[in-house]
C-alpha cells in the first residue's frame, strides 16, 4: 500500500517491489497487490487489507497511522522523519524510516519480515531492536523492527564506510517525464477541460446542430481522448464565436480561437493551427504534431483537342523511316521481279506491274496485312519478311494509340505558384484572417510571396471567409485556391464522390511548409505533459495509424493512382475524322483532274 500523493513513496514502493516483493512472490508462493491510498480514501479499504496475510505501507505519517489500525501484521516504511517523534503511538506497527536511500541491510530486514509473516510467525511485536541512533550520519534509520527473539540492526554507514558489505542501494529518482506526468495527474484528475475547435478534416471532423457540437472525430480527437483516458479528465467542445482561426488586429486584439484562449475564455484550441511568430507571443503551442505543405487547388486541367493524335504513337523519325521503308521495299521487289522476268529464271512469271503498283502493294500489306499479287520465289521471301515487319508495326501502333487516346491530353492552367503569379491565367485567393494571409501580407514586395499578397492588398475583397467559399471559387474556373494540402485533397475527394469524376486538381508545388500545434494558454500547466504525450503518440506509430484511418482516399489524388478506362469520344478521334475528310477532298480533286486529262486526250485524238 503506497501513498498516492507522495512521489518519494512511489519511488520507494517501486524499489521494494522490484528488489523484495516480486522475487519473493515466486519463492514463497505469495500474491503481491499494489494499492494506492489517499488521505481521504473510503473506509472499505481497511476491510480489503485485513483480508490479506500482511501489509507493507509506504508513505507519510498519516498512512503509518492507518496501517497501525490494521488487524494483520503491517510493516511501515515512513518517508517523514516526524513519524519517529510519534513512534510510541505505533504499538502494532513495525516501522522503518527512509531518508534518501534504502540500504542493503534494510532490504534484508524487509525480506525477513515478509518471510516470517508468510510462514505464520508474526513479527508485529512492539519489542524490537533500536536501530542507528537519531543523531548519527546514517542515511537509513531502522527505528523498530519486530523480529521475535531475533535481534538485528543496520550499522551506521559513518562507522563502517570502509566495509564493502555496507553497500547502499539507491532508490531510483523520478525522471523529468515522470515528474511532469505525476504533476499533471494531480492537476487534471477529475478536471473538465474547456476546448474550442473548428471543423477541419482530417484532424477535426464535426457534426453540429446550429452552434452546438453534436459529435467530433478525427486525428486530434483521438489524441485528446487518449490523453483524457490517461489523466482522468473530461472536456467540453464549442465553436469559436466568430468562426475564425485567429489573427492579430491593428488594435492589438486577437480574433478567433487564438483570441478566446488568449483572453483565457478557453483552456485549449484544438485544430491544425499554424505556428507563427505573432501567435507564439500571445499563447503557448505544444510541440508540432504534424508538418504539412501548402499547395494550389485549380479547376481540372483544360482538355486539348489534338488533330494529330493518331500520329502520337510514333515519333516523326519513326514515321519517316516507315514511309521510306515502304518505298524502298517496293522498289527492291519491282527490280527483283523485273530481273527474274527478263532472265526467265522462273516458270511462274506474273504479268508485268509498274513500280507504283509494287509500292502501293507494300503499303497495302502494312495496312491490311494482305498481298494478292502473284510473286516468284525470291520476291515471296522478301514479302514474308515485310509482313513480319508489318505485324510488329501494327501491334505497336495499336497498343500505343489506344493507351494514348484513353488518357486525355491536358494542359494545367498553372504549374507552380510562381507560374501562377507571372502568367496570371487565374486569379488566386486564400483564407482571410489566417496564417497564410499573415505570411503573404508581411513578405517583401519583390518576392513571390510578396506578389501573391499584393493582389489582395489592392483588392482585399478577393479573399474568402471560409474553406467552402474557396472551393466554390475554384468551381467557377476563375480562381486558384491556396490552402493546406490535406484540406485540398478532401475537396478533390468530395468532388469526385459527388460527380463521379475529377473536376478539380491539386498542383503539388509545396511552396511552403507549416507546423501544426495545439493552442494552450500562456504559461499553461498542461503544456509540458501534452507535448510529451504528442511525442509518445508520434514515436509509437499511433499518429501514422490515425492518419491512415482519417486521410482522404481518391483516384483523383496522387500521380501514382491509375485512372479508370473510359470509352473514346469524338474529341479523341477528331484527327482521324479530319484525315478521312482530307482524303475525300483529295480523291474528289483527283477525280476532277482525271476527267480533265481524259477530255484533253479525246480532243487531241479528235483533231488528228
C-alpha positions in Angstrom: 0.0 0.0 0.0 1.5 3.3 -1.1 0.7 7.0 -0.5 -0.6 8.1 -3.9 0.2 11.8 -3.2 3.8 11.2 -2.2 6.4 11.0 -5.0 9.0 9.6 -2.6 6.7 6.9 -1.5 6.1 6.0 -5.2 9.8 5.6 -5.8 10.3 3.6 -2.6 7.4 1.3 -3.3 8.7 0.6 -6.8 12.1 -0.2 -5.4 10.6 -2.6 -2.8 8.5 -4.3 -5.4 11.5 -4.9 -7.7 14.0 -5.9 -5.1 12.0 -7.7 -2.4 8.3 -8.4 -3.0 8.3 -9.6 -6.7 11.2 -12.0 -6.1 9.5 -13.4 -3.0 6.2 -13.8 -4.8 7.6 -16.8 -6.6 9.8 -18.2 -3.8 7.2 -18.0 -1.0 4.1 -18.5 -3.2 2.9 -15.0 -2.4 0.5 -12.9 -4.4 1.5 -9.2 -4.4 -1.1 -6.5 -4.9 -0.2 -2.8 -5.2 -2.8 -0.4 -3.8 -2.8 3.4 -3.8 -4.3 5.2 -0.8 -5.2 8.8 -0.4 -5.7 10.6 2.8 -9.5 10.8 2.3 -9.9 7.3 0.9 -13.1 5.3 1.5 -13.2 3.2 4.7 -13.8 0.0 2.8 -10.0 -0.2 2.0 -9.4 -1.3 5.6 -11.6 -4.3 5.2 -9.8 -5.3 2.0 -6.4 -5.0 3.7 -7.5 -7.0 6.7 -8.2 -10.0 4.4 -4.5 -10.2 3.4 -1.7 -12.0 5.1 0.3 -8.9 5.7 0.7 -5.2 4.6 3.7 -3.2 3.6 2.7 0.5 3.9 5.0 3.1 2.2 4.2 6.8 2.8 3.8 9.6 5.2 2.8 9.5 8.9 -1.0 9.5 8.3 -0.6 6.3 6.3 1.5 4.8 9.1 -1.4 5.6 11.5 -3.8 3.8 9.1 -1.5 0.8 8.9 -1.3 0.6 12.7 -5.0 0.2 12.9 -5.0 -3.0 10.7 -5.6 -6.4 12.3 -2.9 -8.1 10.2 0.9 -7.7 10.5 2.0 -4.5 9.0 5.4 -3.1 8.1 5.5 0.7 7.8 8.2 2.4 5.6 7.9 6.1 6.6 9.0 8.9 4.3 8.7 11.6 7.0 11.1 11.8 10.0 8.3 13.2 12.1 6.9 9.7 12.3 9.9 8.9 14.7 8.7 11.5 17.1 5.4 9.7 17.5 6.7 6.2 17.2 5.3 5.2 20.7 1.9 5.6 19.1 2.5 2.8 16.7 2.3 -0.1 19.1 1.2 -2.6 16.5 3.3 -1.4 13.6 6.8 -2.4 12.6 8.4 0.9 11.5 11.3 1.8 9.2 12.2 5.3 8.4 13.8 6.2 5.0 15.8 9.4 4.4 17.3 9.3 0.9 18.5 5.8 0.2 17.5 2.3 1.3 20.4 0.2 2.5 21.0 -3.5 1.7 20.6 -4.2 5.4 17.1 -2.6 5.4 16.2 -4.6 2.3 17.3 -7.8 4.1 15.2 -6.9 7.2 12.1 -6.3 4.9 12.7 -9.6 3.2 12.9 -11.4 6.5 9.8 -9.7 7.8 7.8 -10.8 4.7 9.1 -14.4 5.0 8.2 -14.6 8.7 4.7 -13.2 8.0 4.3 -15.7 5.2 5.3 -18.6 7.5 2.8 -17.5 10.1 5.5 -16.3 12.5 4.1 -12.9 13.1 6.5 -10.1 13.7 4.1 -7.4 14.9 5.6 -7.2 18.4 6.2 -3.8 19.9 9.5 -5.1 21.2 12.4 -4.8 18.9 15.9 -3.6 18.4 16.8 0.1 18.3 18.4 0.9 15.0 21.0 3.6 14.4 20.6 6.4 16.8 18.8 9.5 15.6 21.9 11.8 15.7 24.1 9.5 13.5 25.2 10.2 10.0 23.3 7.2 8.7 21.2 7.7 5.6 18.9 4.8 6.6 17.4 4.6 10.1 15.7 1.4 11.2 13.6 2.7 14.1 11.9 -0.5 15.3 12.0 -4.0 13.8 9.9 -6.6 15.5 11.6 -9.9 14.7 10.6 -12.0 17.7 13.7 -13.2 19.6 15.9 -12.3 16.7 17.9 -9.1 17.2 19.3 -7.2 14.3 20.0 -3.6 13.3 21.6 -1.8 10.4 25.1 -0.4 11.2 25.9 3.2 10.7 27.4 3.9 7.2 29.6 6.5 9.0 31.2 3.9 11.2 31.5 1.2 8.5 32.3 3.3 5.4 35.2 1.0 4.6 33.2 -2.2 4.7 32.2 -3.4 1.2 29.3 -5.3 2.8 27.6 -1.9 3.6 26.9 -1.1 0.0 23.9 1.2 -0.5 21.1 0.5 -2.9 20.0 3.9 -4.2 16.2 4.4 -4.7 15.8 5.5 -8.3 14.9 9.1 -8.7 11.9 10.1 -10.9 12.8 11.3 -14.4 11.7 14.7 -15.6 9.0 13.0 -17.7 7.7 11.0 -14.7 7.6 14.2 -12.6 5.7 16.0 -15.3 3.2 13.2 -15.6 2.8 12.9 -11.9 2.1 16.6 -11.5 -0.4 16.5 -14.5 -2.3 13.7 -12.8 -2.8 15.8 -9.8 -4.0 18.8 -11.8 -6.1 17.1 -14.4 -7.6 14.3 -12.3 -11.4 15.0 -12.4 -10.9 18.3 -14.3 -13.2 19.5 -17.0 -11.1 21.0 -19.8 -12.7 23.7 -22.0 -11.9 23.2 -25.7 -12.7 25.5 -28.6 -12.3 24.0 -32.1 -13.2 24.3 -35.8 -14.2 21.7 -38.4 -11.0 20.8 -40.3 -10.8 17.3 -41.6 -8.9 15.0 -41.3 -7.7 16.4 -38.0 -11.1 17.5 -36.6 -14.5 16.5 -38.2 -17.6 17.9 -36.6 -21.3 17.3 -36.8 -23.1 20.3 -35.4 -26.6 21.3 -34.6 -26.6 25.1 -35.0 -23.8 26.3 -32.8 -23.8 23.1 -30.7 -21.2 20.4 -31.4 -23.0 17.0 -31.6 -20.2 14.6 -32.4 -16.5 15.1 -33.1 -13.9 12.7 -34.7 -10.6 12.9 -36.4 -6.9 12.6 -35.7 -6.8 15.3 -32.9 -9.9 14.0 -31.3 -8.1 10.6 -31.0 -5.1 12.4 -29.4 -7.4 14.2 -26.9 -9.3 11.1 -26.0 -6.1 9.2 -25.3 -4.9 12.0 -23.0 -8.3 12.1 -21.2 -8.1 8.4 -20.6 -4.6 8.5 -19.2 -5.0 11.6 -17.0 -8.7 11.1 -16.0 -10.2 14.3 -17.2 -13.2 15.2 -19.3 -13.7 18.1 -21.8 -16.3 20.3 -23.4 -16.3 21.4 -27.0 -17.5 24.6 -28.6 -17.2 26.6 -31.8 -15.4 30.0 -31.8 -17.8 32.9 -31.7 -16.5 34.3 -35.0 -15.7 31.0 -36.7 -12.1 32.1 -37.3 -8.7 30.6 -36.5 -7.3 33.8 -35.2 -5.3 36.7 -36.4 -3.9 39.9 -34.8 -5.9 43.0 -35.4 -4.4 46.5 -35.7 -5.7 47.5 -32.2 -3.6 44.6 -30.8 -6.6 42.3 -30.1 -6.9 38.7 -31.3 -9.8 37.1 -33.2 -10.9 33.5 -33.5 -9.8 30.6 -31.4 -6.5 32.2 -30.7 -8.3 35.2 -29.2 -10.5 33.1 -26.9 -7.5 31.2 -25.5 -5.5 34.4 -25.2 -8.3 36.1 -23.2 -8.4 32.9 -21.1 -12.0 32.2 -22.0 -11.0 28.7 -23.1 -8.1 26.5 -21.9 -7.3 24.9 -25.3 -7.9 25.4 -29.0 -7.9 22.1 -30.9 -7.1 22.0 -34.6 -4.2 22.1 -37.1 -3.3 25.7 -36.1 -0.2 27.0 -37.9 2.6 28.0 -35.5 3.6 31.6 -36.3 5.8 34.1 -34.6 3.0 36.5 -33.8 0.8 33.8 -32.3 3.6 32.4 -30.1 4.0 35.8 -28.5 0.3 35.6 -27.3 -0.3 31.9 -26.5 1.6 28.7 -26.0 1.8 25.9 -28.5 2.6 22.2 -27.9 5.3 20.6 -29.9 4.3 20.3 -33.6 2.2 17.2 -34.2 2.4 17.4 -38.0 4.1 19.3 -40.8 2.1 20.0 -43.9 2.8 21.7 -47.3 0.7 24.4 -48.9 -0.5 23.7 -52.4 -2.8 25.1 -55.0 -6.3 23.9 -55.9 -7.3 24.7 -59.5 -10.0 23.6 -61.9 -9.4 20.4 -63.7 -6.8 20.8 -66.5 -8.2 22.1 -69.7 -8.7 19.3 -72.3 -6.8 19.8 -75.5 -8.1 18.7 -78.9 -5.2 17.3 -80.9 -5.9 16.7 -84.6 -2.7 14.8 -85.0 -3.4 12.4 -82.1 -3.2 9.4 -84.4 0.4 10.2 -85.1 1.3 10.3 -81.4 2.3 6.6 -81.0 5.5 7.1 -83.1 8.0 10.0 -83.3 8.5 11.9 -86.6 11.7 10.0 -87.2 9.9 6.6 -86.9 7.2 7.8 -89.3 9.8 8.9 -91.8 11.6 5.6 -91.5 8.4 3.6 -92.1 7.5 5.7 -95.2 11.0 5.3 -96.6 10.8 1.5 -95.9 7.5 1.3 -98.0 9.2 2.9 -100.9 12.5 1.1 -100.7 10.9 -2.4 -100.3 8.5 -1.6 -103.2 11.5 -0.6 -105.4 13.5 -3.7 -104.4 10.6 -6.0 -105.2 9.9 -4.4 -108.5 13.6 -4.7 -109.6 13.7 -8.3 -108.3 10.6 -9.4 -110.3 11.7 -7.5 -113.4 15.1 -9.2 -113.3 13.5 -12.6 -113.0 11.2 -11.9 -115.9 13.9 -10.7 -118.2 16.2 -13.6 -117.3 13.4 -16.1 -117.4 14.5 -17.7 -114.1 11.1 -18.8 -113.1 8.3 -20.5 -114.9 5.7 -18.7 -112.8 6.1 -15.2 -114.2 3.4 -12.7 -113.1 2.2 -10.3 -115.6 4.2 -7.1 -115.6 3.3 -4.5 -113.0 4.6 -0.9 -112.7 6.8 0.4 -109.9 4.0 2.4 -108.2 2.0 -0.8 -108.1 4.7 -2.5 -106.1 5.0 0.5 -103.7 1.2 0.6 -103.1 1.2 -3.2 -102.7 3.7 -2.8 -99.8 1.6 -0.1 -98.3 -1.4 -2.4 -98.5 0.5 -5.2 -96.7 1.3 -2.7 -94.0 -2.4 -1.6 -93.6 -4.4 -4.8 -94.1 -1.6 -7.4 -93.9 -2.5 -9.0 -97.2 -0.9 -9.3 -100.6 -2.9 -10.7 -103.6 -0.3 -10.1 -106.2 1.4 -13.3 -107.5 5.1 -13.4 -106.7 8.1 -15.6 -107.8 10.0 -17.4 -105.0 12.7 -14.8 -104.3 10.2 -11.9 -104.0 7.9 -14.1 -101.8 10.7 -14.3 -99.2 11.1 -10.5 -99.3 7.4 -10.2 -98.9 7.4 -12.6 -96.0 9.9 -10.5 -94.1 7.9 -7.4 -94.9 4.8 -9.0 -93.5 6.6 -9.8 -90.2 7.7 -6.2 -90.1 4.1 -5.0 -90.8 2.6 -7.2 -88.0 5.1 -5.8 -85.4 4.4 -2.2 -86.6 0.6 -2.6 -86.5 0.7 -4.2 -83.0 3.0 -1.5 -81.6 1.0 1.3 -83.2 -2.4 0.0 -82.0 -1.3 -0.6 -78.4 0.3 2.8 -78.1 -2.6 4.6 -79.8 -5.2 3.1 -77.5 -3.2 3.9 -74.4 -2.6 7.5 -75.5 -6.2 8.1 -76.5 -7.8 6.8 -73.3 -5.7 9.4 -71.4 -6.8 12.9 -72.3 -4.2 15.4 -73.4 -4.4 18.1 -70.7 -2.6 21.3 -70.1 -2.8 22.6 -66.5 -3.5 26.3 -66.2 -0.7 26.8 -63.8 2.2 24.6 -62.8 3.6 26.4 -59.7 3.0 29.4 -57.5 5.5 31.5 -59.5 3.9 30.4 -62.8 0.5 31.4 -61.4 1.8 34.9 -60.4 3.7 35.6 -63.6 1.2 34.2 -66.1 -1.9 35.5 -64.3 -4.0 32.9 -66.1 -6.0 32.5 -62.9 -6.7 34.9 -60.1 -5.9 33.4 -56.7 -7.4 33.5 -53.2 -6.9 32.2 -49.7 -8.5 32.3 -46.3 -8.8 35.7 -44.6 -7.5 36.1 -41.0 -5.2 33.1 -41.4 -1.5 32.3 -41.0 -1.3 32.3 -44.8 -2.6 35.8 -45.1 -0.2 36.9 -42.4 2.8 35.5 -44.2 1.8 36.9 -47.7 1.0 40.3 -46.2 4.3 40.6 -44.4 6.6 39.4 -47.2 8.8 41.7 -49.3 7.0 43.1 -52.4 9.7 41.8 -54.8 9.4 38.2 -53.7 6.9 35.6 -55.0 5.1 35.6 -51.6 5.0 39.4 -51.7 3.5 39.5 -55.2 0.9 36.9 -54.1 -0.1 39.2 -51.2 0.0 42.4 -53.2 -3.1 41.3 -55.2 -5.1 41.2 -52.1 -3.7 44.5 -50.7 -5.0 46.1 -53.9 -8.3 44.0 -54.0 -9.0 42.8 -50.4 -12.5 41.6 -51.5 -10.9 38.6 -53.3 -10.1 36.9 -50.0 -12.6 34.2 -48.9 -14.0 33.8 -45.4 -14.2 30.0 -45.3 -12.9 26.9 -47.0 -16.2 26.3 -48.7 -16.0 29.7 -50.3 -12.6 28.9 -51.6 -13.7 25.7 -53.2 -16.7 27.4 -54.7 -14.3 30.0 -56.2 -12.4 27.2 -57.9 -15.6 25.6 -59.3 -16.3 28.8 -61.2 -13.0 28.1 -63.0 -11.8 31.6 -62.4 -9.7 31.2 -59.2 -6.9 29.2 -57.8 -7.3 28.5 -54.0 -4.2 28.2 -51.8 -4.5 26.0 -48.7 -3.0 23.1 -46.7 -2.5 20.0 -48.8 -4.9 17.7 -46.7 -7.7 20.3 -46.9 -7.4 20.4 -50.7 -7.3 16.6 -51.0 -10.5 16.4 -49.1 -12.1 18.9 -51.5 -11.0 16.8 -54.5 -12.2 13.6 -52.9 -15.6 15.2 -52.1 -16.0 16.5 -55.6 -15.3 13.1 -57.1 -17.8 11.4 -54.7 -20.4 13.9 -55.7 -19.9 14.0 -59.5 -18.1 10.7 -60.2 -15.2 12.4 -62.0 -12.2 14.5 -61.3 -13.4 18.1 -61.7 -10.6 19.8 -59.7 -6.9 19.0 -59.3 -4.1 19.9 -56.8 -0.9 21.5 -58.1 1.7 19.9 -55.8 4.1 22.9 -55.7 4.7 22.6 -51.9 5.7 26.3 -51.9 5.6 26.5 -48.1 5.5 24.0 -45.2 3.7 24.9 -42.0 3.9 23.4 -38.5 0.7 22.4 -36.7 0.4 22.7 -32.9 -2.3 22.6 -30.2 -3.0 26.0 -28.6 -2.9 26.5 -24.8 -3.0 29.5 -22.6 0.3 31.3 -22.0 2.0 29.6 -19.1 -0.4 26.7 -19.1 0.4 23.9 -16.7 -0.7 21.3 -19.3 1.8 22.3 -22.0 4.7 20.0 -21.0 2.5 16.9 -20.4 0.6 17.4 -23.6 3.9 17.9 -25.5 5.2 14.7 -24.0 2.1 12.8 -24.9 2.2 14.0 -28.5 5.8 12.9 -28.9 4.9 9.5 -27.5 2.0 9.2 -29.9 4.2 10.0 -32.8 7.1 7.7 -31.7 4.7 4.8 -31.0 3.3 4.9 -34.6 -0.3 5.8 -33.4 -0.2 9.1 -35.3 0.6 7.2 -38.5 -2.3 4.8 -37.9 -4.8 7.6 -37.2 -3.7 9.5 -40.3 -4.2 6.4 -42.4 -7.6 6.0 -40.9 -8.9 9.5 -41.5 -6.9 10.7 -44.6 -9.0 11.1 -47.8 -8.7 8.4 -50.5 -9.5 9.2 -54.1 -8.3 8.2 -57.5 -8.0 11.9 -58.3 -5.3 12.4 -55.7 -1.7 11.5 -56.4 0.2 10.9 -59.6 0.7 7.2 -58.9 -3.1 6.4 -59.0 -4.4 4.8 -62.2 -7.3 6.4 -63.9 -10.1 4.0 -64.9 -10.7 3.1 -68.5 -13.1 5.2 -70.4 -14.7 5.0 -73.8 -13.2 7.1 -76.6 -15.2 10.1 -77.6 -15.4 12.2 -80.7 -12.7 14.5 -79.4 -10.3 11.7 -79.1 -10.8 10.7 -82.8 -11.1 14.2 -84.2 -7.8 14.0 -86.0 -8.8 10.7 -87.6 -12.0 12.1 -88.9 -10.2 15.2 -90.2 -7.8 12.8 -92.0 -10.8 11.0 -93.6 -12.3 14.2 -94.8 -9.0 15.4 -96.2 -8.7 12.0 -98.1 -12.2 12.5 -99.5 -11.3 16.0 -100.7 -8.1 14.8 -102.3 -9.9 11.9 -104.0 -12.5 14.3 -105.5 -9.8 16.6 -106.7 -8.0 13.7 -108.3 -11.3 12.7 -110.0 -11.7 16.1 -111.5 -8.0 16.0 -112.6 -8.6 12.6 -114.3 -11.7 14.0 -116.1 -9.7 16.9 -117.4 -6.9 14.7 -118.6 -9.3 12.3 -120.3 -11.1 15.2 -122.1 -7.8 16.6 -123.2 -6.8 13.2 -124.7 -10.1 12.8 -126.5 -9.8 16.3 -128.0 -6.3 15.5 -129.2 -7.3 12.3 -130.9 -10.3 14.0 -132.5 -8.1 16.6 -134.1 -5.9 14.0 -135.6 
